[in-house]
Amino acid sequence: MVLSIALHKVSTLNFWACLALVVNAMLLNGYIATIEDDWPGGFNNPDPQPSNAQRRVAQITERVLRSLFGKSR
């Protein structure tokens, strides 16, 4: 809430847009931190081999990010 108020004060966006941006940024940060922690060699997974589920999550995340930012291989 404090970040959204600060963003509202320094930008021309209304409060609700700032709140939506801050909430979405926090959710995205949590998702990325979970992937990093669960990845092989990460905090929750010291095993060096990725599982099939981890490969699928990586592929889906890559597709989403590439569609958002328009980068191709």
Residue frames as qw, qx, qy, qz and C-alpha x, y, z in Angstrom:
[[0.000, 0.886, 0.463, 0.000, 0.00, 0.00, 0.00],
 [0.312, -0.790, 0.102, 0.518, 2.83, 2.38, 0.88],
 [0.404, -0.142, 0.595, 0.680, 4.56, 1.70, -2.46],
 [0.214, 0.599, 0.667, 0.388, 1.37, 2.39, -4.40],
 [0.128, -0.937, -0.257, 0.199, 0.86, 5.68, -2.55],
 [0.384, -0.603, 0.330, 0.617, 4.47, 6.68, -3.24],
 [0.365, 0.150, 0.688, 0.609, 4.12, 5.76, -6.91],
 [0.094, 0.805, 0.570, 0.135, 0.88, 7.75, -7.10],
 [0.236, -0.886, -0.067, 0.394, 2.58, 10.82, -5.62],
 [0.309, -0.535, 0.475, 0.626, 5.55, 10.77, -8.05],
 [0.210, 0.131, 0.782, 0.571, 3.62, 9.83, -11.20],
 [0.368, 0.053, -0.130, -0.919, 0.57, 10.97, -13.08],
 [0.405, -0.177, -0.865, -0.237, -1.21, 7.63, -12.61],
 [0.589, -0.523, -0.009, -0.616, -4.28, 7.38, -10.41],
 [0.418, -0.481, 0.681, -0.362, -4.11, 5.47, -7.14],
 [0.893, 0.069, 0.358, -0.265, -5.92, 2.33, -8.37],
 [0.772, 0.582, -0.248, 0.061, -3.59, 1.92, -11.34],
 [0.093, 0.673, -0.646, 0.348, -0.61, 2.29, -9.01],
 [0.656, -0.291, 0.581, -0.385, -2.08, -0.26, -6.62],
 [0.938, 0.292, 0.112, -0.147, -2.64, -2.73, -9.48],
 [0.555, 0.681, -0.442, 0.184, 0.94, -2.25, -10.69],
 [0.165, -0.587, 0.685, -0.399, 2.41, -2.81, -7.24],
 [0.806, -0.110, 0.470, -0.341, 0.29, -5.90, -6.50],
 [0.898, 0.436, -0.036, -0.048, 1.12, -7.47, -9.88],
 [0.348, 0.712, -0.551, 0.261, 4.82, -6.70, -9.44],
 [0.423, -0.464, 0.674, -0.388, 4.80, -8.40, -6.03],
 [0.907, 0.103, 0.327, -0.245, 3.03, -11.48, -7.42],
 [0.758, 0.603, -0.239, 0.070, 5.44, -11.71, -10.35],
 [0.055, 0.692, -0.641, 0.327, 8.41, -11.35, -8.00],
 [0.666, -0.284, 0.594, -0.351, 7.08, -14.17, -5.82],
 [0.926, 0.334, 0.113, -0.133, 6.59, -16.41, -8.86],
 [0.559, 0.689, -0.417, 0.197, 10.13, -15.76, -10.10],
 [0.216, -0.602, 0.670, -0.376, 11.59, -16.34, -6.62],
 [0.850, -0.080, 0.432, -0.289, 9.73, -19.67, -6.36],
 [0.864, 0.491, -0.104, 0.021, 11.11, -20.80, -9.71],
 [0.293, 0.722, -0.545, 0.310, 14.64, -19.81, -8.71],
 [0.459, -0.479, 0.634, -0.397, 14.41, -21.57, -5.34],
 [0.885, 0.061, 0.403, -0.226, 12.98, -24.78, -6.82],
 [0.670, 0.662, -0.325, -0.086, 15.36, -24.88, -9.76],
 [0.939, -0.048, -0.182, 0.289, 18.20, -27.44, -9.66],
 [0.558, 0.154, -0.258, 0.773, 20.95, -26.13, -7.42],
 [0.203, -0.641, -0.074, -0.737, 18.54, -23.62, -5.86],
 [0.254, -0.418, 0.555, -0.673, 17.69, -23.12, -2.21],
 [0.780, -0.082, 0.352, -0.511, 14.93, -25.77, -2.09],
 [0.956, 0.271, 0.093, -0.056, 16.48, -28.23, -4.55],
 [0.275, -0.732, 0.563, 0.267, 20.19, -29.03, -4.26],
 [0.765, 0.154, 0.601, 0.174, 19.76, -31.87, -6.82],
 [0.114, -0.466, 0.415, 0.773, 21.59, -30.87, -10.04],
 [0.081, 0.173, 0.840, 0.509, 19.08, -32.56, -12.42],
 [0.408, 0.062, 0.058, -0.909, 15.84, -30.75, -13.42],
 [0.417, 0.249, 0.852, -0.197, 12.61, -32.74, -13.25],
 [0.172, 0.407, 0.714, 0.543, 10.05, -32.92, -16.06],
 [0.119, -0.855, -0.495, 0.097, 7.75, -30.58, -14.15],
 [0.308, -0.702, 0.085, 0.637, 10.55, -28.01, -13.83],
 [0.293, -0.026, 0.611, 0.735, 11.24, -28.24, -17.56],
 [0.056, 0.649, 0.691, 0.313, 7.55, -27.65, -18.32],
 [0.218, -0.873, -0.280, 0.335, 7.42, -24.64, -15.99],
 [0.345, -0.476, 0.324, 0.741, 10.55, -23.23, -17.63],
 [0.225, 0.229, 0.697, 0.641, 9.08, -23.69, -21.12],
 [0.051, -0.791, -0.599, -0.110, 5.75, -22.10, -20.19],
 [0.299, -0.806, -0.092, 0.502, 7.49, -19.19, -18.45],
 [0.349, -0.237, 0.479, 0.770, 9.74, -18.68, -21.46],
 [0.147, 0.481, 0.706, 0.499, 6.74, -18.62, -23.83],
 [0.156, -0.874, -0.446, 0.116, 4.87, -16.13, -21.65],
 [0.343, -0.694, 0.107, 0.623, 7.88, -13.82, -21.34],
 [0.313, -0.034, 0.599, 0.737, 8.64, -14.02, -25.05],
 [0.072, 0.657, 0.667, 0.343, 5.02, -13.21, -25.90],
 [0.236, -0.878, -0.291, 0.297, 5.06, -10.24, -23.51],
 [0.272, -0.728, 0.266, 0.571, 8.33, -8.80, -24.75],
 [0.676, 0.698, 0.012, -0.238, 8.11, -9.91, -28.39],
 [0.055, -0.667, 0.716, 0.200, 11.50, -11.57, -28.59],
 [0.954, 0.204, -0.102, -0.195, 11.97, -14.61, -30.78],
 [0.841, -0.348, 0.314, 0.271, 14.66, -17.26, -30.60]]
